[in-house]
């Protein structure tokens, strides 16, 4: 969640040739040597700028071919000429890095393709995401130092900043996620908060929370009725959070949730009022 490994850019010339050449061999657009060199420079400049928006990423030298490159994104779809690029990027993640719960089935343009047309098939501008996150992000205006962080390039300090504030009463669980700014550069804290709000992660996660916690039900039951049950449960939650921090990286929502539950006295006093009921999503029947 938040960050994923920077993908290999791959063979840029091969990607360009595949995108701009029909299977019959007919050229959709015949790049000049100067345009091809300018695309290589553009991709390198994108990396150097860590994917932050800048007018320099809209070079006049590519004005003539920008429309063809923009249209070439259609070839990244399933069954098209650059489908292998799509598969490579999506298979590199276990889940959507933006929300940490959905399946990554789409590619999101970090810098919008309609504004940065020559970057439309740059692999490092294509971030795996789930459809709800892609829709929620929408067509944000690209402003340097603002908006969504770049899942490939953003530098994030090794501190815990994602908090889960848990309210629990009569077996009903409510979780609100927030960003703790301490230890973060103010601008980064603002971007993380913006992303949390823009993607509506608190509103979208109740089902994922219920599925996750009920998947732990067998483990919870091991402590039921034991001497010191409350402390055993608290330590189990904290140990689980530590394991998730190690396995999934800091600030995954699952780890934040377990820490929030460990700090919730009402839940520790009687988790069974929640766990003994069917999962809320199954109550319709």
Order of alpha helices (4+ residues) and beta strands (2+ residues): alpha-alpha-alpha-alpha-beta-beta-alpha-beta-beta-alpha-alpha-alpha-alpha-alpha-alpha-alpha-alpha
